[in-house]
Amino acid sequence: METTLTQKEPFDGRTSTELALGCFTIGTLLFILFLTLADNTFILLIGFVFFMLTAILNIIMLTHLLYHFYMMPQQRKYIGLKIAILLSNIPIVFLYYIIADSFGLL
């Protein structure tokens, strides 16, 4: 009796999109608070902790997506899109850094 494993159900990458949007939203709110508050030392500390936690979570999610990208070749286009959405936060972080640095806040 031989059994073969096939992937009948489609891959649901909704969690990775929610993670990317949540990180973007919270990061943007922290950035706006950082720019608007006079004493922004506390926001800078919270932002650093937030950055470290989201970096770890996003690396775990990226590893998960890359694993499924390799294991499910029939859904590579969909999973590749989810990877692109997840990685789209990286240029936004650099943009926020450049803006804060240009105002002399760092």
GROMACS elastic network, one bead per residue, 0.5 to 0.9 nm:
[ bonds ]
;  ai    aj funct       b0    kb
    6     9     6  0.89718   500
    7    10     6  0.74005   500
    7    11     6  0.88353   500
    7    72     6  0.76753   500
    9    12     6  0.88926   500
   10    75     6  0.77703   500
   11    68     6  0.81822   500
   11    72     6  0.84114   500
   11    75     6  0.73994   500
   11    78     6  0.84400   500
   11    79     6  0.79244   500
   12    15     6  0.77322   500
   12    79     6  0.88614   500
   13    16     6  0.56093   500
   13    17     6  0.68419   500
   13    18     6  0.89830   500
   13    65     6  0.80893   500
   13    78     6  0.82993   500
   13    79     6  0.70704   500
   13    82     6  0.65328   500
   14    17     6  0.52493   500
   14    18     6  0.62224   500
   14    19     6  0.86226   500
   14    82     6  0.82971   500
   15    18     6  0.50474   500
   15    19     6  0.60611   500
   15    20     6  0.85977   500
   15    61     6  0.87878   500
   16    19     6  0.50225   500
   16    20     6  0.61739   500
   16    21     6  0.86260   500
   16    58     6  0.83922   500
   16    61     6  0.65585   500
   16    62     6  0.83404   500
   16    65     6  0.82716   500
   16    82     6  0.66807   500
   16    83     6  0.80618   500
   16    85     6  0.81202   500
   16    86     6  0.65433   500
   17    20     6  0.50866   500
   17    21     6  0.61176   500
   17    22     6  0.84063   500
   17    82     6  0.65782   500
   17    83     6  0.88898   500
   17    85     6  0.65916   500
   17    86     6  0.66141   500
   18    21     6  0.51578   500
   18    22     6  0.58821   500
   18    23     6  0.84292   500
   19    22     6  0.51163   500
   19    23     6  0.60427   500
   19    24     6  0.84747   500
   19    54     6  0.88651   500
   19    57     6  0.84379   500
   19    58     6  0.77636   500
   19    61     6  0.86025   500
   19    86     6  0.77387   500
   20    23     6  0.52546   500
   20    24     6  0.61177   500
   20    25     6  0.86237   500
   20    58     6  0.79349   500
   20    85     6  0.68313   500
   20    86     6  0.51939   500
   20    87     6  0.80919   500
   20    88     6  0.80884   500
   20    89     6  0.70068   500
   21    24     6  0.50253   500
   21    25     6  0.60525   500
   21    26     6  0.86045   500
   21    85     6  0.87247   500
   21    86     6  0.84677   500
   21    89     6  0.87334   500
   22    25     6  0.51292   500
   22    26     6  0.61304   500
   22    27     6  0.82839   500
   23    26     6  0.53617   500
   23    27     6  0.57971   500
   23    28     6  0.83369   500
   23    50     6  0.88366   500
   23    51     6  0.89825   500
   23    54     6  0.68404   500
   23    89     6  0.79724   500
   24    27     6  0.51418   500
   24    28     6  0.59575   500
   24    29     6  0.85784   500
   24    89     6  0.65549   500
   24    92     6  0.82700   500
   24    93     6  0.89910   500
   25    28     6  0.51894   500
   25    29     6  0.62526   500
   25    30     6  0.86838   500
   26    29     6  0.51039   500
   26    30     6  0.61922   500
   26    31     6  0.85620   500
   26    50     6  0.87586   500
   27    30     6  0.51040   500
   27    31     6  0.60950   500
   27    32     6  0.86439   500
   27    47     6  0.75125   500
   27    50     6  0.79048   500
   27    51     6  0.81406   500
   27    93     6  0.84126   500
   28    32     6  0.61421   500
   28    33     6  0.85739   500
   28    96     6  0.85889   500
   29    32     6  0.51472   500
   29    33     6  0.62121   500
   29    34     6  0.85208   500
   30    33     6  0.50719   500
   30    34     6  0.60293   500
   30    35     6  0.86771   500
   30    43     6  0.68206   500
   30    44     6  0.84492   500
   30    46     6  0.82252   500
   30    47     6  0.64657   500
   31    35     6  0.62580   500
   31    36     6  0.86612   500
   31    43     6  0.84348   500
   31    44     6  0.89259   500
   31    47     6  0.80416   500
   31    96     6  0.72689   500
   31   100     6  0.86544   500
   32    35     6  0.51697   500
   32    36     6  0.61551   500
   32    37     6  0.85745   500
   33    36     6  0.51645   500
   33    37     6  0.58473   500
   33    40     6  0.77729   500
   33    43     6  0.71097   500
   34    37     6  0.58375   500
   34    38     6  0.83249   500
   34    39     6  0.84777   500
   34    40     6  0.54593   500
   34    41     6  0.83985   500
   34    42     6  0.89163   500
   34    43     6  0.58788   500
   34    44     6  0.69120   500
   34    47     6  0.87561   500
   34   100     6  0.86922   500
   34   105     6  0.88137   500
   35    38     6  0.80900   500
   35    40     6  0.77733   500
   35   100     6  0.75516   500
   35   105     6  0.81041   500
   36    40     6  0.82562   500
   37    40     6  0.56169   500
   37    43     6  0.86570   500
   39    42     6  0.75094   500
   39    43     6  0.84082   500
   40    43     6  0.51721   500
   40    44     6  0.61051   500
   40    45     6  0.87173   500
   40   105     6  0.89379   500
   41    44     6  0.50446   500
   41    45     6  0.63304   500
   41    46     6  0.87531   500
   42    45     6  0.51208   500
   42    46     6  0.62469   500
   42    47     6  0.84486   500
   43    46     6  0.50319   500
   43    47     6  0.58257   500
   43    48     6  0.84398   500
   44    48     6  0.61221   500
   44    49     6  0.87358   500
   45    48     6  0.51566   500
   45    49     6  0.64064   500
   45    50     6  0.85763   500
   46    49     6  0.51992   500
   46    50     6  0.60186   500
   46    51     6  0.84719   500
   47    51     6  0.59430   500
   47    52     6  0.86125   500
   48    52     6  0.62831   500
   48    53     6  0.87052   500
   49    52     6  0.51828   500
   49    53     6  0.62463   500
   49    54     6  0.85839   500
   50    53     6  0.52159   500
   50    54     6  0.60288   500
   50    55     6  0.83805   500
   51    54     6  0.52516   500
   51    55     6  0.59438   500
   51    56     6  0.86487   500
   52    55     6  0.51204   500
   52    56     6  0.63708   500
   52    57     6  0.87574   500
   53    56     6  0.52653   500
   53    57     6  0.62562   500
   53    58     6  0.85720   500
   54    58     6  0.58161   500
   54    59     6  0.83231   500
   55    58     6  0.51876   500
   55    59     6  0.60707   500
   55    60     6  0.86094   500
   56    59     6  0.52037   500
   56    60     6  0.62861   500
   56    61     6  0.86986   500
   57    60     6  0.51600   500
   57    61     6  0.61990   500
   57    62     6  0.85614   500
   58    62     6  0.59076   500
   58    63     6  0.84494   500
   58    86     6  0.73554   500
   58    87     6  0.84905   500
   59    62     6  0.50015   500
   59    63     6  0.61076   500
   59    64     6  0.85604   500
   60    63     6  0.51653   500
   60    64     6  0.62782   500
   60    65     6  0.87422   500
   61    65     6  0.61557   500
   61    66     6  0.85576   500
   61    83     6  0.89395   500
   61    86     6  0.83510   500
   62    65     6  0.50485   500
   62    66     6  0.60307   500
   62    67     6  0.84824   500
   62    83     6  0.67204   500
   62    86     6  0.74470   500
   62    87     6  0.83671   500
   63    66     6  0.51179   500
   63    67     6  0.61145   500
   63    68     6  0.87079   500
   64    67     6  0.51950   500
   64    68     6  0.64247   500
   64    69     6  0.85988   500
   65    68     6  0.51684   500
   65    69     6  0.59510   500
   65    70     6  0.86296   500
   65    79     6  0.66459   500
   65    80     6  0.82345   500
   65    82     6  0.77326   500
   65    83     6  0.66534   500
   66    70     6  0.62360   500
   66    71     6  0.85732   500
   66    79     6  0.81503   500
   66    80     6  0.85292   500
   66    83     6  0.78545   500
   67    70     6  0.52950   500
   67    71     6  0.61593   500
   67    72     6  0.85003   500
   68    72     6  0.55646   500
   68    73     6  0.83100   500
   68    75     6  0.86909   500
   68    76     6  0.83250   500
   68    79     6  0.75105   500
   69    72     6  0.55976   500
   69    73     6  0.64329   500
   69    74     6  0.89713   500
   69    75     6  0.73098   500
   69    76     6  0.54355   500
   69    77     6  0.86859   500
   69    78     6  0.89236   500
   69    79     6  0.59366   500
   69    80     6  0.71135   500
   70    73     6  0.62795   500
   70    76     6  0.78853   500
   72    75     6  0.57406   500
   72    76     6  0.66695   500
   72    79     6  0.88992   500
   73    76     6  0.52214   500
   73    77     6  0.86206   500
   74    77     6  0.80492   500
   75    78     6  0.55091   500
   75    79     6  0.62506   500
   75    80     6  0.84548   500
   76    79     6  0.50846   500
   76    80     6  0.56779   500
   76    81     6  0.83962   500
   77    80     6  0.50807   500
   77    81     6  0.62836   500
   77    82     6  0.88136   500
   78    81     6  0.52120   500
   78    82     6  0.65048   500
   78    83     6  0.88447   500
   79    83     6  0.62371   500
   79    84     6  0.86613   500
   80    84     6  0.62217   500
   80    85     6  0.86737   500
   81    84     6  0.50221   500
   81    85     6  0.62307   500
   81    86     6  0.86126   500
   82    85     6  0.50745   500
   82    86     6  0.61718   500
   82    87     6  0.86215   500
   83    86     6  0.50731   500
   83    87     6  0.61278   500
   83    88     6  0.85442   500
   84    87     6  0.51085   500
   84    88     6  0.60050   500
   85    88     6  0.51748   500
   85    89     6  0.76926   500
   86    89     6  0.65336   500
   86    90     6  0.85620   500
   87    90     6  0.57886   500
   87    91     6  0.81988   500
   88    91     6  0.62637   500
   88    92     6  0.71125   500
   89    92     6  0.50961   500
   89    93     6  0.63015   500
   89    94     6  0.88849   500
   90    93     6  0.52705   500
   90    94     6  0.65787   500
   90    95     6  0.88146   500
   91    94     6  0.50721   500
   91    95     6  0.61550   500
   91    96     6  0.86696   500
   92    96     6  0.61900   500
   92    97     6  0.85691   500
   93    96     6  0.51461   500
   93    97     6  0.62004   500
   93    98     6  0.86938   500
   94    98     6  0.61647   500
   94    99     6  0.86253   500
   95    98     6  0.51065   500
   95    99     6  0.61926   500
   95   100     6  0.86360   500
   96    99     6  0.51280   500
   96   100     6  0.61518   500
   96   101     6  0.84688   500
   97   100     6  0.52042   500
   97   101     6  0.59715   500
   97   102     6  0.84716   500
   97   106     6  0.85992   500
   98   101     6  0.50619   500
   98   102     6  0.59744   500
   98   103     6  0.86932   500
   99   102     6  0.51723   500
   99   103     6  0.64869   500
   99   104     6  0.88162   500
   99   105     6  0.89552   500
  100   103     6  0.53581   500
  100   104     6  0.64677   500
  100   105     6  0.54652   500
  100   106     6  0.64463   500
  101   105     6  0.58181   500
  101   106     6  0.55451   500
  102   105     6  0.76481   500
  102   106     6  0.87570   500
  103   106     6  0.81815   500
